[in-house]
Amino acid sequence: MHMHTASRRRGSRASAPEECEAETEGPELSALLRWSFAAASIGVWSPVFIFSALRNTLYVIHFGVGVQPLSIVNIVMGWWNALNGPFIARWADAGVLNRLSLFSP
């Protein structure tokens, strides 16, 4: 007995493999469009990566921030992001943030 047949008998809806493949297919992009998208992604994410990788050096050398306080701030903010991240992701998936005027026009 196939798995999708057994799950339909229990009352849940499972799609056949043919249906899943049809849902994932999309328009075929030309090579130029794919390379253009890759170049744009590099243009967008490179500055973000560079700042993330070099921000401690920037703060310590150029702004004169102490290494120890900067490390404490990084640890505290890392924990803060780890603690509130799942809640924000759940709210975003549920559409709660769309109802706030801060995130919607």
N, C-alpha and C positions, 0 to 999 in steps of 0.2 A: 504494500500500500504506500502510495506517495505521501510525503509529509504534508503537502498543501491539501490533499484530500482529507487526511485525518484531522487537520486543524479546522477545516470547514465543517466537519461533522461536529466538532465541539462548539461551534458557534462563532468562532473568530474568522475574520476575513483574511485570507492569505492569497497572494496573487501567484499566478503560474509563472514559471521562468520566462516565458515569451512576453508576458505583460511587463515584467521588470526590465527586460532589455529594451523594449520599446519606449519606456518612460525615460531611460537614461540617454537615449540618442538625442543629439541636438544638431544644429546646422554645422556643416563642415566649414572650418575657417581656412582661409588661404594661408599659404606660408608667409606672405608679407604681413598679414594681419596678426599671425602668431608671433612673428619676430617683433612687430611694432608693440604688441602688448608686453612682451618680455623686456624690451628696452624701456617702456614706460614704467614697468614695475621696478626696474633697477633704478630709474631716476627718482622714483618716489621713496623707495625703501633704503637706498644708500645713505642719504643724510640722517635718517632715523637710526640706522645701524651705527654710523660713524659717531653720532652724538652719544648713543648708549655705550659704545665701546670706549670713548675717550672723555666722557663727562667727568670722571674722577680726576683725570690728569688736568683737565681744564680748570676745575674748581681748586685743586691743590696748588698748581703752579701759577696760574694766571690770577686767580682771585685770592690766593693765600689762605684758603680754608684749611684747618687742621685735619690730618688724616683720621684721627680718632673720632672727632665729632661727625665727620662725613660718613664714616663706617657705621656709626650708631644710627644716623638718619637713614642710611641705606637698609640696615637691618629692620628698623621700625617700619619703614615704608614697604619693604618686602612682605613682612608679616601682615600689614594692613591690607595689601593687595590680595594676599592669599586668603585672608578671612572674609573680605567683602566680595571677592570675585565670583564665587558661586551664586550668591544672592543676586548680584547685578545681572549675571548671565540668565538666571531663572526669570527675573523680572523682564529682561529684554525679550526672552523667548515667549513669555506670556503676553507681551504687548503693553505692559504696565508703563514703561518709559515713554511710549507713544502718547499717553494721555497727559503727560507733564508738559507744560508750555515751554519749558527749557529745551526740550528735545523735539518739538514739533512746531511747525509754522502757525 
